[in-house]
Amino acid sequence: MSVGFSISYLSSNCHMWLLLSLALFHLCVSDQKSHDALCMEGERQALIRFKHDLIDEADRLASWAGEKSDCCKWVGIVCNNITGHVREIHLTGPYIGDAVTYKEMKELLKQRLGGHLSSSLLELKQLEYLDLSCNDFNWIQIPGFIGSLGKLRCLNLSESNFGEMIPPQIV
């Protein structure tokens, strides 16, 4: 009788552990997106100010709008999924090769961003990657404040028509 009792007890215990394991697994994998962190409000505002100083003829940054929108879902923005801090900005413009017609070149040039780089980027304390390559900043100087982006590991400003002098804060 004691052997039957212990087998029955072990069997129900195994079922309980199996159900618990399945429940935990379901919590971990179900609707992962709903558990992602939203962007930080201060960083969203900083990106809005950054956008305000840019010239965007093609409206490439149309998703960068709305008082309640999640900046982590905006075009070109990558956030840390746990903290919600902006980690990367990818705003590469189109590359204009040699084999394009005048009409194609004109259209591609409209796709390029221009204007000025706002110091509001300094509010993105976790920014590690900034790519503004292949845009047209009309030979303005690279702002020295970029050297103060403490976590920045990758900066790509190539083919973006910045002034020739690189500020000493960046070097």
Backbone as a ProteinNet text record, in pm:
[ID]
protein_1_A
[PRIMARY]
MSVGFSISYLSSNCHMWLLLSLALFHLCVSDQKSHDALCMEGERQALIRFKHDLIDEADRLASWAGEKSDCCKWVGIVCNNITGHVREIHLTGPYIGDAVTYKEMKELLKQRLGGHLSSSLLELKQLEYLDLSCNDFNWIQIPGFIGSLGKLRCLNLSESNFGEMIPPQIV
[TERTIARY]
81.9	0	86.7	197.5	282.7	351.3	382	443.8	345.3	218	114.4	93.2	98.4	78.2	192.7	315.7	430.1	435	397.5	394.4	286.1	171.4	61.6	101.2	167.1	210.8	314	410.4	512.1	449.9	353.3	288.1	214.1	142.2	70.1	169.2	280.4	384.3	446.5	473.2	529.4	432.3	303.2	203.2	201.2	213.8	212.8	334.2	452.7	573.6	565.7	508.2	492.7	400.8	288.2	195.6	261.2	334.4	403	508.5	583.5	685.9	623.8	513	445.1	391.3	336.8	284.3	396.7	510.3	623.8	677.1	685.2	730.9	637.4	507.6	408.4	424.4	448.7	468.5	591.8	695.3	819.8	809.3	737.3	735.9	611.6	505.1	383.3	391.6	356.8	347.7	469.1	587.1	712.9	714.2	653.7	655.3	588.9	484.8	416.3	503.6	610.5	698.3	818	835.9	946.5	923.9	1031.1	1022.4	990.8	913.1	886.5	1003.4	1015.2	1125.8	1107.5	1218	1217.6	1160.6	1073.6	1007.1	1107.6	1208.6	1308.9	1383.6	1409.9	1480.8	1390.4	1261.8	1166.8	1162.7	1158	1157	1287.5	1399.9	1529.3	1531.4	1475.7	1470.8	1379.2	1269.8	1179.7	1255.1	1333.1	1411.7	1519.5	1580.9	1680.3	1616.5	1500	1427.7	1393.8	1355.1	1313.7	1425.1	1550.4	1662.4	1708.4	1646.2	1683.2	1593.2	1647.2	1566.7	1537.3	1409.3	1365.5	1261.5	1307.5	1217.2	1129.4	1182.1	1108.2	1021.7	1022.9	944.9	982.5	1112	1162	1135.1	1124.2	1106.2	960.7	868.5	725.3	680.2	743.8	703.8	745.1	831.4	880.2	778.3	665	559.2	470.3	391.8	292	340.2	255.5	287.8	306.2	232.9	236.9	304.7	360.9	419.4	549.6	578.2	697.2	813.8	912.3	1024.3	1106.4	1094.5	1167.5	1113.5	997.5	937.9	953.2	1023.4	1043.2	1148.8	1136.4	1233.6	1372.5	1467.6	1607.6	1648.3	1557	1587.3	1590.9	1693.8	1706.1	1722.7	1637.6	1641.1	1681.7	1725.4	1748.5	1611.2	1584.6	1453	1415.3	1511.3	1481	1464.7	1558.9	1556	1477.2	1464.8	1397.3	1486.1	1614.2	1705.2	1740.1	1752.1	1793.1	1940.7	1971.1	2109	2169.8	2084.9	2137.5	2044.7	2107.2	2033.7	2093	2009.5	2049.2	1971.7	2031.7	1964.8	2050.2	2093.2	2173.9	2089.8	2145	2077	2110	2046	2073.2	2208.8	2278.1	2405.9	2376.1	2445.1	2424.5	2546.2	2527.5	2637.6	2654.2	2744.8	2775.7	2669.7	2603.3	2514.8	2368.5	2345.5	2207.4	2180	2056.6	2018.4	2001.7	1991.8	1973.3	1844.8	1739.7	1610	1619.9	1686.6	1704.6	1789.8	1895.5	1982.7	1905	1823.6	1743.9	1650.2	1590.7	1500.3	1577.4	1693.9	1775.3	1823.9	1857.2	1903.1	1793	1667.8	1555.2	1543.6	1592.5	1584.4	1687.1	1783.6	1890	1844.8	1888.7	1862.3	1963.8	1927.2	2018.1	1987.3	2029.8	2002.4	2117.3	2082.8	2182.7	2164.1	2269.5	2262.9	2238.5	2128.5	2090	2167.9	2205.5	2274.7	2181.4	2054.6	1962.3	2008.9	2096.6	2152.8	2226.8	2274.6	2345.6	2255.4	2125.3	2031.2	2015.3	2071.4	2066.9	2190.8	2186.2	2302.5	2355.1	2270.3	2312	2339.8	2347	2369.3	2508.3	2511.8	2637.2	2671.1	2569.7	2587.5	2510	2577.4	2512.9	2559.4	2466.9	2499.5	2414.6	2480.5	2415.5	2481.1	2541.4	2615	2523	2583.2	2515.5	2397.4	2411.7	2313.8	2380.7	2316	2375	2359.9	2465.7	2463.5	2529	2541.7	2579.4	2705.6	2803.1	2936	2939.8	2841.6	2848.4	2957.7	3008	3108.8	3044.2	3119.1	3074.7	3072	2957.3	2950.4	3041.3	3110.9	3203	3134.3	3004	2935.4	2930.3	2948.1	2944.6	3054	3164.2	3271.1	3231.4	3121.6	3072.8	2972.2	2943.2	2853.4	2935	2932.5	3023.3	3019.2	2904.5	2892.2	2907.8	2920.9	2927	3049.3	3025.8	3133.2	3150.3	3042.7	3048.7	2981.6	3055.9	3004.8	3035.3	2931	2951.2	2887.7	2972.4	2928.4	2978.8	3025.2	3085.1	2983.8	3035	2954.2	2834.9	2847.6	2735.7	2763	2871.2	2903.1	2911.1	2994.8	3027.5	3153.7	3177.1	3298.7	3421.1	3532.3	3652.3	3718.2	3703.5	3770.6	3693.4	3765	3705.4	3738.5	3634.5	3660.5	3751.8	3842.4	3935.8	3866.4	3743.4	3669.9	3635.5	3632.6	3593.7	3714.7	3827	3946.2	4000.1
-118.4	0	125.3	121.1	239.8	266.1	160.2	179	246.7	202.6	263.6	408.2	439.5	576.5	667	620.4	703.8	723.6	623.1	639.4	739	728.3	820.2	962.4	974.4	1103.3	1164.9	1083.2	1131.5	1170.9	1093.8	1122.2	1256.4	1282.5	1409.2	1524.9	1497.7	1599.2	1636.1	1537.1	1560.7	1643	1609.4	1684.9	1831.7	1851.8	1987.4	2065.5	2003.3	2069.6	2096.5	2002.8	2021.3	2140	2149.2	2261.2	2394.2	2395.1	2515.9	2558.2	2461.9	2490.7	2546.2	2486.5	2534.8	2676.4	2703.2	2837.3	2940.6	2909.4	3001.5	3022.6	2914.7	2923.6	3013.6	2996.2	3076.5	3224.8	3255.9	3394.6	3454.7	3373.5	3423.7	3451.8	3370	3384.4	3452	3459.4	3517	3667.9	3724.6	3868.7	3941.8	3902.1	3961.4	4111.5	4157.8	4300.1	4383.6	4331	4409.9	4432.2	4355.6	4370	4460.1	4500	4588.6	4725	4786.8	4918.6	5024.4	5122.9	5237	5333.1	5421.1	5516.1	5613.3	5668.2	5763.9	5896.4	5957.7	6081.7	6192.1	6212.2	6315.6	6290.4	6163.7	6129	6147.1	6117.9	6141.2	6290.4	6373.5	6518.7	6565.9	6508.2	6543.9	6508.5	6393.2	6353.6	6446.4	6490.7	6585.2	6716.5	6763.5	6886.2	6863.8	6746.1	6711.3	6716.6	6656.6	6656	6798.7	6882.3	7019.9	7098.4	7069.4	7139.9	7079	6968.8	6903.5	6950.2	6946.6	6967.6	6828.9	6798.8	6665.2	6680.2	6714	6738.8	6618.9	6499.5	6378.8	6325.1	6392.9	6352.1	6210	6182	6050.9	6026.9	6135.6	6123.3	6146.5	6112	6131.5	6054.2	5942.1	5862.8	5929.4	6029.5	6100.1	6205.5	6163.6	6259	6200.9	6288.2	6245.8	6257.5	6315.4	6334.8	6202.8	6100.5	5972.9	5861.5	5894.1	5787.1	5736.9	5611.8	5545.7	5568	5648.2	5680.1	5556.2	5450.5	5327	5260.5	5304.5	5249.5	5344.3	5455	5550.4	5499.8	5542.5	5507.7	5552.8	5460.3	5492.5	5490.1	5459	5461.2	5318.2	5288.5	5159.7	5188.1	5122.8	5142	5013.4	5028.5	4914.1	4860.8	4732.5	4674.4	4668.8	4679.3	4671.9	4811.2	4900.8	5033.1	5136.6	5117.4	5214.8	5330.1	5329.6	5435.8	5419.9	5532.8	5532	5494.3	5388.8	5340.6	5375.1	5378.2	5396.3	5485.7	5565.5	5643.7	5610.5	5556.8	5517.9	5604.8	5711.3	5799.9	5817	5706.4	5707	5755	5846.1	5890.9	5798.1	5820.6	5733.3	5765.6	5662.3	5678.7	5710.9	5808.3	5845.6	5799.2	5694.5	5638.6	5711.1	5660.8	5723.4	5695.4	5581.2	5536.8	5576.1	5702.7	5747.7	5861.6	5869.9	5979.3	6106.3	6218	6346.2	6344.8	6290.7	6284.8	6197.4	6082.6	5993.7	6061.4	6131.8	6199.6	6308	6382.1	6487.7	6429.3	6317.2	6250.7	6196.9	6140.7	6090	6203.1	6316.3	6430.7	6480.6	6470.9	6510.7	6420.7	6297.7	6200.9	6227.6	6313.4	6340.5	6441.9	6419.7	6514.1	6625.9	6741.6	6855	6933.3	7058.8	7143.7	7146	7143.6	7152.3	7037	7002.9	6899.6	6967.4	6933.1	6994	6933.8	7019.8	6972.5	6892.2	6880.5	6796	6649.9	6614.5	6478.6	6447.6	6550.9	6530.5	6468.8	6480.6	6422.8	6271.7	6218.7	6074.2	6012.1	5997	5957.1	5817	5731.6	5595	5575.5	5686	5677.1	5620.9	5508.7	5440.6	5449.8	5475.3	5465.9	5579.4	5658.3	5767.6	5763.3	5735.7	5726.9	5827.5	5931.6	6034	6039.7	5929.8	5926.3	5946	5993.3	6012.6	6109.1	6213.9	6321	6447.3	6562	6685.5	6797.1	6820	6922.9	7052.8	7068.1	7194	7257.3	7175.2	7216.4	7288.6	7264	7320	7246	7307.3	7242.6	7131.2	7027	6921.3	6983.4	6976.2	7039.9	6971.8	7053.7	7001.4	6922.3	6949	6877.7	6727.7	6683.9	6539.6	6468	6537.2	6479.5	6457.3	6516.9	6500.8	6387.4	6318.2	6202.2	6085.7	6072.6	5984	5837.2	5785.1	5642.1	5613.3	5719.7	5702.3	5620.1	5510.9	5421.4	5423.9	5462.1	5464.7	5592.1	5670.7	5792.9	5786.7	5791.7	5787.5	5912.3	6003.4	6126.7	6132	6019.1	6016.1	6053.4	6116.2	6154.6	6242.6	6321.5	6405.9	6554.2	6589.5	6729.6	6815.1	6771.8	6854.6	6932.9	7041.6	7120.4	7034.6	7078	6996.2	6980.4	7077.4	7067.3	6977.2	6884.7	6799.8	6863.5	6893.6	6957.7	6872.7	6935.1	6859.6	6775.9	6813.7	6737.8	6597.1	6578.6	6448.5	6358.7	6417.2	6338.8	6264.4
0	0	0	73.8	80.2	-53.9	-131.2	-262.4	-356	-355.5	-439.9	-401.9	-274.9	-228.1	-275.4	-265.3	-303.4	-454.4	-533.3	-679	-716.6	-655.2	-681.8	-641	-525.5	-475.3	-570.8	-618	-711.1	-844	-891.1	-1017.6	-1011.9	-905.1	-894.6	-874.4	-804.7	-788.2	-923.4	-1006.1	-1139.3	-1224.3	-1214.4	-1290.3	-1244.9	-1115.9	-1060.9	-1112	-1110.7	-1159.8	-1309.9	-1382.1	-1525.9	-1555.2	-1485.7	-1504.8	-1467.1	-1357.5	-1314.4	-1417.5	-1468	-1569.1	-1696.4	-1740.6	-1860.1	-1839.7	-1723.2	-1693.4	-1697.8	-1637.6	-1639	-1780.3	-1856.4	-1994.2	-2074.2	-2055.8	-2126.1	-2091.7	-1964.9	-1924.1	-1989.2	-2005	-2062.1	-2210.9	-2284.9	-2430.2	-2484.8	-2409.9	-2463.8	-2464.9	-2577.2	-2595.5	-2540.8	-2585.3	-2539.5	-2561.9	-2670.1	-2702.6	-2593.2	-2529	-2428.3	-2305.3	-2291.7	-2177.1	-2207.2	-2333.3	-2368.2	-2304.4	-2263.6	-2200.7	-2305.9	-2266.9	-2352.9	-2342.7	-2443	-2438.7	-2322.3	-2279.6	-2169.6	-2220.3	-2142	-2183.6	-2217.3	-2134	-2161.2	-2290.7	-2320.8	-2443.3	-2565	-2549.6	-2659	-2693.4	-2590.4	-2611.5	-2676.7	-2635.5	-2695.1	-2844	-2879.9	-3020.9	-3101.5	-3041.4	-3109.3	-3137.5	-3038.8	-3059.7	-3166.1	-3165	-3266.3	-3405.1	-3419.5	-3547.5	-3590.8	-3496	-3526.5	-3597.4	-3566.5	-3628	-3759.9	-3799.8	-3925	-4039.4	-4160	-4280.3	-4335.4	-4348.5	-4389.7	-4500.5	-4620.5	-4734.1	-4767.4	-4752.7	-4790	-4675.5	-4562.1	-4444.6	-4398.9	-4401.8	-4357.4	-4209.7	-4133.8	-3989.2	-3948.6	-4037.6	-4009.9	-3886.1	-3857.1	-3739.6	-3608.8	-3616	-3497.3	-3455.6	-3410.2	-3375.6	-3266.2	-3208.4	-3111.2	-2968.4	-2886.8	-2745.1	-2670.5	-2709.3	-2636.9	-2715.5	-2832.2	-2913.2	-2851.3	-2876.1	-2822	-2917.1	-2876.2	-2965.1	-3000.1	-2922.9	-2954	-3080.1	-3125.9	-3248.1	-3365.4	-3347.1	-3455.1	-3552.7	-3676.2	-3780.1	-3736	-3741.9	-3714.3	-3568.6	-3478.3	-3334.9	-3280.9	-3204	-3136.8	-2987.9	-2906.8	-2761.6	-2691.4	-2568.4	-2481.8	-2443	-2468.2	-2443.8	-2297.2	-2209.3	-2065.8	-2006.2	-2035.7	-1973.2	-2052.8	-2183.8	-2268.2	-2311.4	-2273.5	-2315.8	-2463.6	-2534.4	-2674.5	-2679.5	-2755.7	-2769.2	-2904.2	-3008.4	-3143.7	-3225.7	-3312.6	-3411.9	-3548	-3635.8	-3771.8	-3870.6	-3918.7	-4014.5	-4139.3	-4194.2	-4315.3	-4432.5	-4509.5	-4630.9	-4746.5	-4859.9	-4975.3	-5037.6	-5076.1	-5145.5	-5291.7	-5344.3	-5484.3	-5562.4	-5639.1	-5718.2	-5849.9	-5930	-6058.7	-6165	-6155.2	-6262.5	-6237.9	-6203.8	-6186.6	-6283.9	-6326.7	-6415.8	-6333.3	-6400.5	-6332.2	-6249.6	-6306.1	-6237	-6111.4	-6123.2	-6007.3	-5900.3	-5944.7	-5850.4	-5774.1	-5844.4	-5782.5	-5676.2	-5707.4	-5610.7	-5490.2	-5513.8	-5403.6	-5313.2	-5372.6	-5293.5	-5199.5	-5242.6	-5156.9	-5034	-5045.9	-4936.1	-4826.9	-4856	-4760.1	-4655.2	-4532.9	-4424.8	-4429.7	-4376.1	-4367.5	-4241.7	-4239.3	-4123.9	-4026.2	-3897	-3790.1	-3692.9	-3622.6	-3519.2	-3384.7	-3323.5	-3196.6	-3080.2	-2986.8	-2866.3	-2775.4	-2813.7	-2737.3	-2737.6	-2831.3	-2832.4	-2702.2	-2633.9	-2507	-2399.9	-2417.2	-2321.9	-2340.3	-2447.8	-2474.1	-2409.3	-2280.1	-2199.6	-2233	-2292.1	-2324.4	-2473.4	-2549.2	-2693.5	-2723	-2796.1	-2829.7	-2977.9	-3061.2	-3205.7	-3272.4	-3355	-3427.6	-3572.2	-3662.9	-3805.2	-3881.6	-3930.6	-4012.7	-4151.1	-4192.5	-4318.5	-4438.9	-4547	-4676.4	-4668.7	-4587.6	-4582.2	-4633.2	-4624.4	-4674.8	-4572.5	-4495.2	-4392.2	-4439.1	-4570.7	-4633.5	-4574.4	-4545.6	-4502.5	-4367.1	-4281.1	-4145.7	-4069	-3966	-3882.2	-3799.4	-3778.6	-3687.6	-3548.4	-3479.9	-3347.6	-3245.6	-3167.8	-3067.1	-2957.6	-2932.9	-2825	-2848.7	-2973.1	-3001.1	-2922.2	-2895.8	-2815.2	-2670.8	-2627.8	-2490.4	-2475.3	-2584.2	-2575.3	-2519.3	-2388.2	-2316.4	-2353.4	-2392.2	-2423.9	-2572.8	-2654.5	-2799.1	-2839.2	-2911.3	-2956.2	-3107.2	-3177.6	-3323.6	-3373.8	-3449.4	-3509.6	-3658.3	-3741	-3885.7	-3946.6	-3991.3	-4057.2	-4201.2	-4252.3	-4385.9	-4493.7	-4598	-4714.6	-4677.3	-4569	-4525.2	-4538.8	-4606.3	-4634.6	-4509	-4416.4	-4301.2	-4333	-4258.9	-4277	-4253.7	-4307.1	-4306.1	-4170.4	-4082.5	-3951.6	-3856.5	-3797.1	-3694.1	-3559.7	-3479.8	-3349.7	-3262.9	-3188.7	-3105	-2997.1	-2959.3	-2858	-2907.8	-3038	-3096	-3116.1	-3150.5	-3184	-3066.8
[MASK]
+++++++++++++++++++++++++++++++++++++++++++++++++++++++++++++++++++++++++++++++++++++++++++++++++++++++++++++++++++++++++++++++++++++++++++++++++++++++++++++++++++++++++++

